[in-house]
Amino acid sequence: MTTISDITPTKTHRGENFPVASALIHPRHRETILAFYRFARASDDIADHASLPEDEKLSRLQAMEDTLLGKSDVSEDAIPLRHALNKHGLAPRHAQDLLTAFRMDVTKRRYRDWDDLIHYCTYSAMPVGRFVLDVHGESRATWPANDALCAALQIINHLQDCAKDYNNIDRVYIPLDALNRHGLTVEALAADKASPALRACIQDLAERTSGLLQDSAPFSGQIDDLRLSLEVSVIQRLATNLVAMLKLRDPLSERVHLNALELMATTATGIATAGGHRIARRFTNNKARQA
């Protein structure tokens, strides 16, 4: 292991399915969020590396944590986040939770049921939103809605990439009991086109994900920071549209992503929705003060 990463990053923050520190986020927060993203991306690339043995992956993830906590400087992708946490007086908990998920990725390749998958999301997805909320000084009362949205985003990604994850790294996030209910095994994900049974299975999971999005619907209206509220509203709308696409399209053979025009329309709708939430929130607060 060297002090300079020898794993080429698979993507940048601009290549993610959902916005990461977009222009909606205030510039004073962007550097800290991008430091967290760099840490997460590097750790994810270690866990998903095609040729590294498990013990080497776990060793490198431990080195990420040791560097994060100031015990070494061996993992350069963890140093900016350590400095950002120290600068802003933030705890490393959310980054450590992510490392728990990446260690699970190294050693766990199948998920028993929906609850097992949500448990994974507790470490792989929810800490990301919680970190952004902490950076903005938001109340932890927002965490339940955040957790629902982040879990939904994670599961959408799993469904979009279900064939790639199985074919490339033999990892299946679609719960085994969901496959079994439709008379399927994981080998169904190797097909060039999803069978009607697999399409039905994915549609069922997309419907359950819609339930998470119903739980997260109030989220943007709970956030004090206007710019973060706008970003969350856009992400909520984007997730809602992608779930609708997953109910109609086959992720094994069709593109389940928004094109540029659809993304622009989704962004505009999300911002408009957030604006409506802000007006309603102000009206409610004014009435409460007058009572």
N, C-alpha and C positions, 0 to 999 in steps of 0.2 A: 504494500500500500504506500502511495506517495502523497506528498502534501498537495499536489495538483491533481485534480480529477482526471482520470483517464477514460471516463465514460462520456461519450458525446451526448449532449442533451437531445431528447427526442423532439422537443418543441419549445417555443417561448410562450410567454403569457398571452401573446396575440394569437396563438394557434389553438387556444382552448375553446371548448364548446360554449362557454359562458364567459361574460366579461370579467376580467381580472384587473382591478385598479384602472378602470376606464377613465376617460376625460371627465366623467361625472364626479369622480372622487376628487376631493380637494387636494391640490398639489402637496400640502404639508403632510398628508397621510400616505401619499403614493409610494414614497421610498420605503417606508416600513412594510407596507403590504407586499411590495415587490421583493423585499428581502425574505419575507415569509414564503412567497411563491417560489423563489429560487431554492430555498431549503426543501420545500415540498417536492419540487420537480426533480431535484437531484436525488432525493431519497426514493422517489417513485421509480426513477430510472435504474437505481440499484436493484430494487425489488423485482423489477420486470426484465432485468438483463437476461438475454437468451442463453449465454454460455457460462456465466459465473456460477460456481457451485453454491449450495445453500449456506454452508458455513462461511464462505467468503462474503456473501451478501449480508449475513447477520453481523459479521465482523465490521463491515463498512457502515452499516446502520448504527452500530454501537459507536463507531468513530464519529459519526454525525452528532450523536447525542453528547458524547464527551466534549466535542468542540463547542456545541451549543452551550454547555454548562461551564465552559472555561477550563476544562481539565486538560485540553490539548488544543493545538491549532492544525491538526492533521487534515481536517475536511474543510477546504476553503469555501465551499458553498454554505457552510453553517456560520461562518464568521460574521457576515453582514447582519444576519438576524440577531446574533448574540449582541452585537454593538447596538442595534436598534432597540432591543429589549432593555438593555442597560440604560440607554439614553432616555427612554420614556417610562422607565420604572414598571415594565410589564413582566409578568411571570412567563416561564418557558412551558407552562402546562400544555397549551394547545399544540405546540410543536411536538412535545413528547407524546401526546395522544396520537398525532399523525404517525409517529414512528411505531407505535403499537400496531396500527393498521398495516404499515409496510412490513412489519415482521410477520403479521398474519398472512400477507400476500406471499411471503417466501415459503411458508410452511402449510398453508391451508388452501386447497384447490377446489373445494366443493362446499356448498351451503345447504344446510338441512331443510330450512323452511324460511318463511318471511321474517320471523322473529330473529333467526340466526343472521339473516342479511341486514336487518335493522341494527343488530348489535355491532356488526362490522361498520355500518355507517356512523355509529356513535363515535368511532375513532377516525374513520377515513374522511368524513364529510363535515359533520357538525362542528368540529374544532375550527375549521376554516372560517365559517361565518362568525363563530364566537370570537375569534381573534380580531376580525375586522370590526366587530361591535366594540370590543375592548379598546382598540386603537382609537375609535371615535368617542370613547367615554360613555357609551350607551348603557342603559339599565339592563341588568340581567333578567328583568321581567320579559325582555324580548327573546330570550333563549328558546322557549318552546316553539314559537313560530319559526325562528331561525332553524331550529333542528329539523322541523318538518320540511322546510324548503330545501335545506342542504341534503337531506336524505333523498328527497325527490330528484334533485339534480344528479346525485350519485347513481341512483337506479336507472334514470334515463340514459346516462352514459353506459351503464352495464348492458342495457337492452340494445342500444345502438351498436355496441362493439361486441355483442355476444359471440358472433362467429369468429372474429379476430382473436378475442381472448382465448377461445378454445383451441383454435388452430395454431396459434403462435406460441402460447405459453401454457396450454392445457389447464386453464383456469375457467371455472364456470360459476358465475354469480347467480344465474337463474336457479332458484331453489329447487332441490331435487324433488321435493313433494309436489311442486307445481308441474314439473315434467311428468312425474308419475301419474298425476290426475288425468293427464292427456295421453297416457299410454306411451310415453317417450322415455328415452335415455339421453345422456349427454351427446351421444354420437349423432343425434339429429342435427346438431349445430355444425356438422362438417359438410352438410349438403350445400349445393350451389344455390338452392332456392328452398325456402322454408315450406314444409308440408302444411296442409290445412290444420293439423293438430298443433304444430309448433306455432303457427300464426295465432291460433286460439289461445295458446299458453301465454304468448307475449301480450296479446290483447288483455288477458285477465290481469297480468302484472301491471300493464299500463293503467288499467282501471283502478287498481289499488294505489298506484302512484298519484292518480287524480285525487284520491282521498287525502293524501299528504298535502297536496297543493290547496285543497280546501282548508286544511288546518293552517296553512301558511298565508292564506289570503289577507289577513289583517296586518301582516308583518310590516309592510312599508309605512303604514299609518301609525305604527307604534314607535317609529324611529324619530328622534329629535333632529338629527342632522339632515338638512334638506337634501343635500347632494347624495348622501348615502341612501336616503329614502327613495330618491329617483332611481338610483342604480338597482335597488332591490325590486322596485316595481317593474323595471325592464326585465330583470331576470325572472321574476314571477310570470310575466307574460310570455317570455321566451319558453320557459318550461311548460307552460300550459299548451302552447302551440306544438311543441315537440311531442308531448304526450298524445295529442290528437293525431299527429302524424304516425306515431307508433301503433295506433289503433287501426290505421288504414294501410300502412306500408310494411313491406317485408325487409327487415334490416339485413338479411342474408344476401339479398339481391337488389335492393333499392336504396337510394340515398335518403337518409332520414335526418336531414339538416335543412336549415333555412337558406335560401339564396340571398343575394345582396339586397334585392328589393324587399323581400319578406322580412329581412332583418331590420331594414330601415323602418318599415311599417310597424313592426313589433316594438321597436325602440320608441317611436312616436306615441304609440298607444300606451306603453308602459309609463311614459312621462306624464301623459294626460291623466292616466288613472291615479298616479301619485298626487298630481295637483288637486284632483277631486278629493282625495283622502285628506290632504292638508287643509283644504277649505272646510270640510266637514269637521275635522278635528278642532280647528280654530272656533267654529261656530259652537261646538259642544262645550269647549272650554269657557267661551264667553258666557254661555247660558249658565254654566256651573258657578261662575264668579258672580253673576247677577242674582242667583237664587238666595 
